[in-house]
Amino acid sequence: MSVHSIRSNHFQTEVLESDRPVLIDFWATWCGPCHMVAPVVDEIAREHPEIKVGKVNVDQEPALAQKFQITAIPALILFKNGQPVASSVGVQPKEKIEKMIK
């Protein structure tokens, strides 16, 4: 599966109403660590079709970042049944992210 760009106008349907878990990567274009974790997030999207993976650009979607109390990026939040159930901040190894989604 590919990584979806998530915007506030479809966050409800893409994430909160999703019939499968959703991993959201909160990021920004100017964030070096975000660029380091991006290939790992892309790999997870390809290797785990059982989850949906999306990215939220915090500069384009500050309201979403505020709603989920994103104060540092990259930040990953796993949603299940419309609820955040796990999160991590900063560059994480692939194994830790995979453990988070299981």
N, C-alpha and C positions, 0 to 999 in steps of 0.2 A: 504494500500500500504506500501511497505517497503522503507527504506531510501537507496538511491543509492550512491555508492562511485563515485565521479566525478573526472576525470583526464583530463588534458589538451588535450589529443589526441581525446577525444570525447565530450568536452565541447560544441563545436559548435552544434552538433546534439542533445545532451541531454538537453541543456539549451536554447541556442539562437534560435534554430529551433523548439523548443517544441510547440505542439499545445495546451498546457495548461500552466497555471502559474507554475513557478518553484521556490521553496524556497531553497536557498543554505545556508548551515551552514559552515562557515570557522572556522576551529578548529585546535588543535594540541594535541598530546598525552600527553604532559607535562603540559597542561593547566587545572588547577583545575576548574575554572569557566566553561570551555568547557564541562567537565564531569558532571557538575551540570545541564547544559541546555540540554544535550544529551537526557535524558529520555523524556523531554518535546517535543523536536523535533521528537522523535520516536512516541509519542502519536499523535502529529499533523499529521504525515504521515499516521497513522492508521485511524484516525478519519476524515480526509479530502481527500477522493479519487479524488476530483476535482483538486488537485494540485499534482505536482511531488515534492518530497523532496530529496535533495542530500547533501552530505557532501564533502568538499574540505579540505584535510589535507594541511595546509600552509607550512609545512616542506617538503612535497613531491611535492608540486605545488607552489613554490615561485613566478613563473611568473604570475599565475592566481591571487594570493594574491596582487601582485604589480599592475596588470592591473586594479583591482577594488579598489585600494588604501586602502587595509586592513592594518591598523596600530595597531589595538587592536583586541583581540579575547576573547570570541566568537563573531563573527559578522554574522548577518543574512542579506541576500539580497533577495528580491523578484523580480523575472523577469517576465514580461508579454510581449508577442510578441517580445522577444529577448532583451528587454530593462530593466535595473534596475529601479524599480518604488518605492521601499520602502526599508528601511534598519534599523537595530538596532545593537547596540554594547553592549556587556556585558550580564549578566544573566538577562533575562526578564521573567516576569510571563507569563504563558500560555495564559491568556486572552489578553495580549498586543500583543503577536505574532499572535493570531487568528484575532485580530482587524487589524493587518497589512496585513494579507492575504485576507481580505474581500474587 
